[in-house]
Amino acid sequence: MASCIQIDLSGNVQGILLEPDRRTEWGILVLAGSSGRVDVPRASLFASIGVTSLALRWFGGEGQAIDELEKRGCKLIAIAGTSKGAEAALLVATRDERVDAVFAMSPTSVVWGNIGPGRDGIAWPERSSWTWKSEPLPFVPTDPSWTKEYANGLVSYRSLFEHCLQRFAKSIPAVTIPVEQSRANIVLIAGGSDALWPSESFARSVLHRRQMFAKEAELICDPEAGHRILLPAETTPRSSLHAHGGSDEADTRLGRAAWVAFANILGRLA
């Protein structure tokens, strides 16, 4: 297991960079979900097998994090994203040919709007979460008339996303992430009991689209796992605001299976 130095980055690229003392040619961006946290523990896990890891502070930033990894000597680039971070990872991989691998955990196959207020403090009307060359990407609208559903006393948003996909079905072709345009090795990880959004259905849609264009992708699912996926040694707590679904045992089981796939792609034994 490699030891590493930790560098606090500021300026255009912000986050925590972990540089192993014995490193491979790989560099990886680690993107959390809608919480926006800088996921240093997960970046440390990748760094422990020799991968230069950047836990990016990626909300509202304009810096080019892939450029930063290349500047650090990384010749191969991966992006590991969870939930909203998986959405970002897949979108970047369709537009930047330098991305060699994407690890999309609890992903989506389509673009969604903003979660919470932007830097201007405005949350509604909603806007696209993403821009490309200063132009917002089209997204699935949210229906404000949706009635909240609950699981174990917390709001479950899964039915909201399923409802919006049905109500705005005509918009789906324009908002679908064009994963066939990516040259990256894509691994999709999803739990069948995800209570936040239908990540297994999304993951299967991504896999199907890749196959339609004779492109490969790997899908790792567990019917009992939820939105939270626990890689080895992770103890990420459940949200106190919304339901994740799954269980500690199933989320851990899925995370272990995912880690084997990640480690194999990154050129190390799990």
C-alpha positions as CSV (number, residue, x, y, z in Angstrom):
1,M,0.0,0.0,0.0
2,A,1.5,3.3,-1.1
3,S,2.0,6.2,1.2
4,C,1.3,9.7,-0.1
5,I,1.6,13.4,0.4
6,Q,-1.5,15.6,0.6
7,I,-1.6,18.9,-1.2
8,D,-4.3,21.5,-0.6
9,L,-5.0,23.1,-4.0
10,S,-6.5,26.6,-4.3
11,G,-7.0,28.9,-7.3
12,N,-8.7,27.7,-10.5
13,V,-8.5,24.1,-9.4
14,Q,-9.6,23.5,-5.8
15,G,-9.5,20.4,-3.7
16,I,-7.2,17.9,-2.1
17,L,-4.5,16.3,-4.2
18,L,-2.9,13.0,-3.0
19,E,0.4,12.0,-4.6
20,P,1.6,8.5,-3.8
21,D,5.3,8.0,-3.3
22,R,5.2,5.0,-5.6
23,R,2.7,5.9,-8.3
24,T,1.3,4.5,-11.4
25,E,0.6,6.4,-14.6
26,W,-3.0,6.8,-13.6
27,G,-4.6,10.0,-12.2
28,I,-8.2,10.1,-11.0
29,L,-10.7,12.8,-10.3
30,V,-13.0,11.9,-7.4
31,L,-16.4,13.6,-7.5
32,A,-19.0,13.4,-4.7
33,G,-22.7,13.7,-5.3
34,S,-25.1,16.6,-4.7
35,S,-23.7,17.1,-1.2
36,G,-20.7,18.8,-2.8
37,R,-18.3,17.4,-0.2
38,V,-14.6,17.0,-1.1
39,D,-14.3,13.2,-0.8
40,V,-10.8,12.8,0.6
41,P,-11.4,9.4,2.1
42,R,-12.4,7.9,-1.2
43,A,-9.5,9.7,-3.0
44,S,-7.2,8.1,-0.3
45,L,-8.5,4.7,-1.2
46,F,-7.4,5.1,-4.8
47,A,-4.1,6.7,-3.7
48,S,-3.4,3.6,-1.6
49,I,-2.9,1.6,-4.8
50,G,-0.6,4.2,-6.4
51,V,-3.1,6.4,-8.3
52,T,-2.6,10.2,-8.1
53,S,-6.0,11.2,-6.8
54,L,-7.7,14.6,-6.8
55,A,-10.8,15.0,-4.6
56,L,-12.2,18.0,-6.4
57,R,-14.2,20.9,-5.0
58,W,-16.2,21.0,-8.2
59,F,-19.3,23.0,-7.6
60,G,-19.1,26.3,-9.5
61,G,-15.5,26.0,-10.4
62,E,-14.0,26.9,-13.8
63,G,-10.6,25.2,-13.6
64,Q,-9.6,22.3,-15.7
65,A,-8.9,19.4,-13.3
66,I,-7.7,17.0,-16.0
67,D,-5.0,19.6,-17.0
68,E,-3.9,19.6,-13.3
69,L,-3.5,15.8,-13.3
70,E,-1.6,15.9,-16.6
71,K,0.7,18.6,-15.1
72,R,1.4,16.2,-12.3
73,G,2.7,13.6,-14.7
74,C,-0.4,11.4,-15.1
75,K,-0.6,9.8,-18.5
76,L,-3.9,7.9,-18.0
77,I,-7.0,9.7,-16.6
78,A,-10.0,8.2,-14.8
79,I,-13.0,9.9,-13.2
80,A,-14.9,8.3,-10.3
81,G,-18.2,9.9,-9.7
82,T,-21.2,9.2,-7.4
83,S,-24.8,10.2,-8.2
84,K,-24.6,13.8,-9.5
85,G,-20.8,13.3,-9.7
86,A,-21.4,10.3,-12.0
87,E,-23.6,12.5,-14.2
88,A,-20.7,14.9,-14.5
89,A,-18.2,12.1,-15.1
90,L,-20.1,10.6,-18.0
91,L,-20.7,14.1,-19.5
92,V,-17.0,15.0,-19.3
93,A,-16.0,11.7,-20.9
94,T,-18.2,12.4,-23.9
95,R,-16.4,15.7,-24.6
96,D,-12.8,15.1,-23.5
97,E,-10.9,12.4,-25.3
98,R,-8.3,12.3,-22.6
99,V,-10.6,10.4,-20.2
100,D,-9.6,6.7,-20.2
101,A,-11.9,5.3,-17.6
102,V,-15.2,6.3,-15.9
103,F,-16.4,4.7,-12.7
104,A,-20.0,5.8,-12.5
105,M,-21.6,4.9,-9.1
106,S,-25.4,5.3,-8.8
107,P,-25.4,7.1,-12.2
108,T,-28.0,8.7,-14.4
109,S,-28.4,8.3,-18.1
110,V,-29.9,11.7,-18.7
111,V,-29.1,15.3,-17.7
112,W,-31.0,16.9,-14.8
113,G,-31.4,20.4,-13.5
114,N,-29.9,22.2,-10.5
115,I,-30.2,20.9,-7.0
116,G,-30.6,23.9,-4.7
117,P,-29.6,27.5,-5.4
118,G,-26.8,28.5,-7.7
119,R,-24.0,31.0,-6.9
120,D,-26.6,33.7,-7.4
121,G,-28.7,32.2,-4.6
122,I,-31.6,31.4,-6.9
123,A,-33.1,27.9,-6.8
124,W,-36.2,28.3,-9.0
125,P,-37.0,28.4,-11.8
126,E,-34.5,25.5,-12.3
127,R,-31.6,25.6,-14.7
128,S,-29.3,23.1,-16.2
129,S,-26.6,21.8,-13.9
130,W,-24.1,22.0,-16.7
131,T,-22.8,24.2,-19.5
132,W,-20.6,23.4,-22.5
133,K,-18.8,26.3,-24.1
134,S,-20.9,28.6,-22.0
135,E,-24.2,27.1,-23.3
136,P,-26.5,25.2,-20.9
137,L,-27.1,21.6,-21.7
138,P,-30.8,20.6,-22.1
139,F,-32.2,18.7,-19.1
140,V,-35.3,16.9,-17.8
141,P,-37.6,19.4,-16.1
142,T,-38.9,18.9,-12.6
143,D,-42.6,18.7,-12.0
144,P,-43.3,20.9,-8.9
145,S,-46.7,19.2,-8.4
146,W,-45.1,16.0,-7.4
147,T,-46.3,14.7,-4.0
148,K,-43.5,13.6,-1.6
149,E,-43.2,10.0,-0.7
150,Y,-41.5,8.6,2.4
151,A,-39.3,5.6,3.3
152,N,-38.3,5.1,7.0
153,G,-39.4,8.6,7.8
154,L,-37.3,10.3,5.1
155,V,-38.3,11.6,1.7
156,S,-37.7,9.2,-1.1
157,Y,-37.2,11.0,-4.4
158,R,-37.1,8.0,-6.7
159,S,-40.7,8.4,-7.8
160,L,-40.1,12.1,-8.6
161,F,-37.4,11.1,-11.1
162,E,-39.5,8.3,-12.5
163,H,-42.6,10.6,-12.8
164,C,-40.6,13.4,-14.6
165,L,-39.2,10.8,-17.1
166,Q,-42.7,9.8,-18.0
167,R,-44.3,13.3,-18.0
168,F,-41.5,14.8,-20.1
169,A,-40.8,11.8,-22.2
170,K,-40.6,13.9,-25.4
171,S,-37.5,15.6,-24.0
172,I,-35.6,12.4,-23.4
173,P,-33.7,12.1,-26.7
174,A,-32.3,15.6,-26.3
175,V,-31.2,15.2,-22.7
176,T,-29.8,11.7,-23.0
177,I,-26.0,11.6,-22.2
178,P,-24.4,10.5,-25.5
179,V,-22.1,7.9,-24.0
180,E,-21.4,6.4,-27.4
181,Q,-19.1,9.4,-28.0
182,S,-16.7,8.4,-25.2
183,R,-13.6,6.3,-25.8
184,A,-13.4,5.7,-22.1
185,N,-13.7,2.3,-20.4
186,I,-17.0,2.7,-18.5
187,V,-18.0,0.8,-15.3
188,L,-21.5,1.3,-14.0
189,I,-22.4,0.4,-10.4
190,A,-26.0,0.6,-9.2
191,G,-28.2,-0.8,-6.5
192,G,-31.7,-2.1,-7.3
193,S,-33.1,-0.7,-4.0
194,D,-31.9,2.8,-4.6
195,A,-34.5,5.1,-3.0
196,L,-33.1,8.4,-4.3
197,W,-33.4,7.8,-8.0
198,P,-33.7,4.7,-10.3
199,S,-29.9,4.2,-10.7
200,E,-30.1,0.6,-11.9
201,S,-32.5,1.5,-14.7
202,F,-30.3,4.4,-15.6
203,A,-27.2,2.2,-15.6
204,R,-28.9,-0.3,-17.8
205,S,-29.9,2.5,-20.2
206,V,-26.3,3.6,-20.4
207,L,-25.1,0.0,-21.1
208,H,-27.8,-0.5,-23.8
209,R,-26.8,2.7,-25.5
210,R,-23.2,1.7,-25.5
211,Q,-24.1,-1.7,-27.0
212,M,-26.2,-0.1,-29.7
213,F,-23.1,1.6,-31.0
214,A,-20.8,-1.4,-30.5
215,K,-19.1,0.1,-27.5
216,E,-18.3,-1.8,-24.3
217,A,-19.3,-1.0,-20.7
218,E,-19.4,-3.1,-17.6
219,L,-22.4,-3.2,-15.3
220,I,-22.2,-4.2,-11.7
221,C,-25.5,-4.4,-9.8
222,D,-26.9,-5.7,-6.5
223,P,-30.7,-5.9,-6.1
224,E,-30.5,-5.2,-2.4
225,A,-28.1,-2.2,-2.5
226,G,-29.2,1.4,-2.3
227,H,-27.9,4.8,-3.5
228,R,-25.0,4.8,-1.1
229,I,-22.2,2.5,-2.3
230,L,-19.5,1.7,0.2
231,L,-16.0,0.9,-1.2
232,P,-13.7,-1.1,1.0
233,A,-13.1,0.5,4.4
234,E,-15.6,3.3,3.7
235,T,-18.2,4.2,6.5
236,T,-20.1,7.0,4.7
237,P,-23.1,7.8,6.9
238,R,-26.6,7.8,5.5
239,S,-28.2,11.1,4.7
240,S,-30.4,12.6,7.4
241,L,-32.4,14.5,4.7
242,H,-33.5,11.8,2.2
243,A,-33.8,8.1,1.9
244,H,-31.0,6.1,0.3
245,G,-32.5,2.6,0.4
246,G,-30.4,-0.5,0.6
247,S,-28.6,-1.7,3.7
248,D,-25.1,-1.5,5.2
249,E,-24.5,-5.1,4.2
250,A,-25.7,-4.8,0.6
251,D,-24.1,-1.4,0.0
252,T,-20.8,-2.8,1.2
253,R,-21.1,-6.0,-0.9
254,L,-21.7,-3.9,-4.0
255,G,-18.8,-1.6,-3.2
256,R,-16.5,-4.6,-2.8
257,A,-17.5,-5.9,-6.2
258,A,-17.0,-2.5,-7.7
259,W,-13.6,-2.1,-6.2
260,V,-12.4,-5.3,-7.9
261,A,-13.4,-3.9,-11.3
262,F,-11.8,-0.5,-10.5
263,A,-8.5,-2.0,-9.3
264,N,-8.3,-4.3,-12.4
265,I,-8.7,-1.4,-14.8
266,L,-6.2,0.7,-12.8
267,G,-3.7,-2.1,-13.3
268,R,-3.4,-3.4,-9.8
269,L,-4.6,-6.5,-8.1
270,A,-7.5,-5.9,-5.8
